[in-house]
Amino acid sequence: MNVTVVGAGVAGLTVATELVERGCKVEVIDRSEGFGRDTCSWYAGGMLAPWCEGDTAEEPVVRLGQEAIGWWRRHVPDVIEQGSLVVAPSRDTGELARFARRTEAHRTIDADQLTRLEPDLHGRFRQALFFDAEAHLDPRKAIAALAKKLDQSGVAISYGTSVEDHRVSGSVIVDTRGFAARDVLKDLRGVKGEMLVLKARGVEFSRPVRLLHPRLPVYIVPRGDGHFMVGATQIEAEDRGRITARGMVDLLNAAYAVHPAFAEAEIIETGADVRPAFPDNLPRLRWHGRTLHVNGLFRHGFLLAPACARMAAEAISSPGYKPELMYEDHRERSIA
Ligand SMILES: Cc1cc2nc3c(=O)[nH]c(=O)nc-3n(C[C@H](O)[C@H](O)[C@H](O)COP(=O)(O)OP(=O)(O)OC[C@H]3O[C@@H](n4cnc5c(N)ncnc54)[C@H](O)[C@@H]3O)c2cc1C
């Protein structure tokens, strides 16, 4: 079967990978000039943290997200399986207890155990939650690795190619345009996220650290070589724009609360983009004619793309199969 995948973000490249593995002939097109700042996936933290997400997310996110670590380990190098940590300032220890009640697969550790895991957090927190089965990756390297593997399988990604100007060759089209698909998916909304990349001397982490805060929960993801991704705000707004002063102040304050060395950090990058989300913040697969939409990954792009891609590939290769994330809505039209 010939399939055209529209969009080369995390949704598009995971679907393309699953389809190739099932023997489909795949082409991928993307309107941007290459993987970068035009793509929401560029800004992700890359946490593969299904149990932590259970604090705010629905049950399918926790369950389906558990497929992610194994999937990424099988397909890209450098999946770091060191777990993740959740901490709270001493005045907010109630937040830690609340987070522990709402999530699973963690254990409470004391200050000494925390120091053994992350020596640079010595003396910073009296308690933490350790989710030892979680993992993280660098989204930019992961997308590059997927693109390379696809290329080796004979799937070229045609950048600079908008679906509107392209003669689609596939008998099936998979629309993974993210928020740009709002032209046809009318209930898709944008949730703005802001992030920073800092370079800090004198502080090293081996795993993501989440700081609980009643107003702005923040995570810090180590990217190696003293670099850290600090994210992310969550604003009901649809402008991609730049990071706001408030977002910058909140993210920097939170990083500083985790470790004072972040006060001296260089700000390497600031970024903001719009996460594609449906009203319940769960992803959806939808058929419209010969187009299958895979969208609504919200703040769980790298976490849920493997499960969505598996379901999309099964739906394409086994007519009649209806995955749990398949929603019917015939009011909308397809892109081709
Ligand atoms: C600050 C921030 C932090 C985040 N942190 C995390 C995290 O830690 N973990 C996690 O799992 N998720 C995270 N996310 C969410 C994640 O980034 C998104 O869920 C994910 O990137 C959505 O992927 P996508 O492939 O659907 O869309 P995109 O990545 O936006 O890809 C869509 C692609 O479609 C292309 N396109 C659009 N229109 C057309 C057209 N007409 N023709 C051809 N191509 C087109 C675009 O150029 C783009 O490349 C974060 C998001 C943000 C903003």
The ligand as an SDF file (V2000), in Angstrom:
LIG
                    3D

 53 58  0  0  0  0  0  0  0  0999 V2000
    7.3370   24.0270   25.3190 C   0  0  0  0  0  0  0  0  0  0  0  0
    6.8430   22.6460   25.0080 C   0  0  0  0  0  0  0  0  0  0  0  0
    7.2890   21.5630   25.7710 C   0  0  0  0  0  0  0  0  0  0  0  0
    6.8320   20.2550   25.4970 C   0  0  0  0  0  0  0  0  0  0  0  0
    7.3500   19.2110   26.2180 N   0  0  0  0  0  0  0  0  0  0  0  0
    6.9860   17.9250   25.8990 C   0  0  0  0  0  0  0  0  0  0  0  0
    7.5930   16.7960   26.5710 C   0  0  0  0  0  0  0  0  0  0  0  0
    8.4290   16.9450   27.4530 O   0  0  0  0  0  0  0  0  0  0  0  0
    7.1940   15.5410   26.2210 N   0  0  0  0  0  0  0  0  0  0  0  0
    6.2920   15.3330   25.2300 C   0  0  0  0  0  0  0  0  0  0  0  0
    5.9650   14.1590   24.9490 O   0  0  0  0  0  0  0  0  0  0  0  0
    5.6990   16.3770   24.5590 N   0  0  0  0  0  0  0  0  0  0  0  0
    6.0400   17.6680   24.8710 C   0  0  0  0  0  0  0  0  0  0  0  0
    5.4790   18.7330   24.2160 N   0  0  0  0  0  0  0  0  0  0  0  0
    4.3980   18.4770   23.2430 C   0  0  0  0  0  0  0  0  0  0  0  0
    4.9240   18.0520   21.8920 C   0  0  0  0  0  0  0  0  0  0  0  0
    5.9130   18.9460   21.4630 O   0  0  0  0  0  0  0  0  0  0  0  0
    3.7380   18.0200   20.8990 C   0  0  0  0  0  0  0  0  0  0  0  0
    2.7200   17.1800   21.4040 O   0  0  0  0  0  0  0  0  0  0  0  0
    4.2030   17.4220   19.5680 C   0  0  0  0  0  0  0  0  0  0  0  0
    5.3380   18.0910   19.1000 O   0  0  0  0  0  0  0  0  0  0  0  0
    3.1040   17.5020   18.5030 C   0  0  0  0  0  0  0  0  0  0  0  0
    3.6570   16.8420   17.3880 O   0  0  0  0  0  0  0  0  0  0  0  0
    2.9760   16.8140   15.9600 P   0  0  0  0  0  0  0  0  0  0  0  0
    3.8310   15.9390   15.1350 O   0  0  0  0  0  0  0  0  0  0  0  0
    1.5330   16.5440   16.1140 O   0  0  0  0  0  0  0  0  0  0  0  0
    3.0610   18.3360   15.4530 O   0  0  0  0  0  0  0  0  0  0  0  0
    4.3390   19.1450   14.9290 P   0  0  0  0  0  0  0  0  0  0  0  0
    5.5640   18.7310   15.6720 O   0  0  0  0  0  0  0  0  0  0  0  0
    3.9770   20.5910   14.9440 O   0  0  0  0  0  0  0  0  0  0  0  0
    4.5150   18.6600   13.4240 O   0  0  0  0  0  0  0  0  0  0  0  0
    3.6190   19.0580   12.4110 C   0  0  0  0  0  0  0  0  0  0  0  0
    4.4040   19.1950   11.1190 C   0  0  0  0  0  0  0  0  0  0  0  0
    3.4610   19.4040   10.0610 O   0  0  0  0  0  0  0  0  0  0  0  0
    4.0360   20.3080    9.1360 C   0  0  0  0  0  0  0  0  0  0  0  0
    2.9640   20.9410    8.3510 N   0  0  0  0  0  0  0  0  0  0  0  0
    2.0200   21.8230    8.8020 C   0  0  0  0  0  0  0  0  0  0  0  0
    1.2070   22.1950    7.7900 N   0  0  0  0  0  0  0  0  0  0  0  0
    1.6360   21.5340    6.6800 C   0  0  0  0  0  0  0  0  0  0  0  0
    1.2010   21.5060    5.3130 C   0  0  0  0  0  0  0  0  0  0  0  0
    0.1600   22.2510    4.8970 N   0  0  0  0  0  0  0  0  0  0  0  0
    1.8900   20.7090    4.4250 N   0  0  0  0  0  0  0  0  0  0  0  0
    2.9520   19.9590    4.8470 C   0  0  0  0  0  0  0  0  0  0  0  0
    3.3980   19.9700    6.1320 N   0  0  0  0  0  0  0  0  0  0  0  0
    2.7590   20.7310    7.0390 C   0  0  0  0  0  0  0  0  0  0  0  0
    4.7930   21.3000   10.0220 C   0  0  0  0  0  0  0  0  0  0  0  0
    5.8090   21.9690    9.2780 O   0  0  0  0  0  0  0  0  0  0  0  0
    5.3440   20.3910   11.1090 C   0  0  0  0  0  0  0  0  0  0  0  0
    6.6730   19.9640   10.8070 O   0  0  0  0  0  0  0  0  0  0  0  0
    5.8950   20.0450   24.4520 C   0  0  0  0  0  0  0  0  0  0  0  0
    5.4600   21.1400   23.6840 C   0  0  0  0  0  0  0  0  0  0  0  0
    5.9280   22.4190   23.9380 C   0  0  0  0  0  0  0  0  0  0  0  0
    5.4580   23.5800   23.0800 C   0  0  0  0  0  0  0  0  0  0  0  0
  1  2  1  0
  2  3  1  0
  2 52  2  0
  3  4  2  0
  4  5  1  0
  4 50  1  0
  5  6  2  0
  6  7  1  0
  6 13  1  0
  7  8  2  0
  7  9  1  0
  9 10  1  0
 10 11  2  0
 10 12  1  0
 12 13  2  0
 13 14  1  0
 14 15  1  0
 14 50  1  0
 15 16  1  0
 16 17  1  0
 16 18  1  0
 18 19  1  0
 18 20  1  0
 20 21  1  0
 20 22  1  0
 22 23  1  0
 23 24  1  0
 24 25  2  0
 24 26  1  0
 24 27  1  0
 27 28  1  0
 28 29  2  0
 28 30  1  0
 28 31  1  0
 31 32  1  0
 32 33  1  0
 33 34  1  0
 33 48  1  0
 34 35  1  0
 35 36  1  0
 35 46  1  0
 36 37  1  0
 36 45  1  0
 37 38  2  0
 38 39  1  0
 39 40  1  0
 39 45  2  0
 40 41  1  0
 40 42  2  0
 42 43  1  0
 43 44  2  0
 44 45  1  0
 46 47  1  0
 46 48  1  0
 48 49  1  0
 50 51  2  0
 51 52  1  0
 52 53  1  0
M  END
$$$$
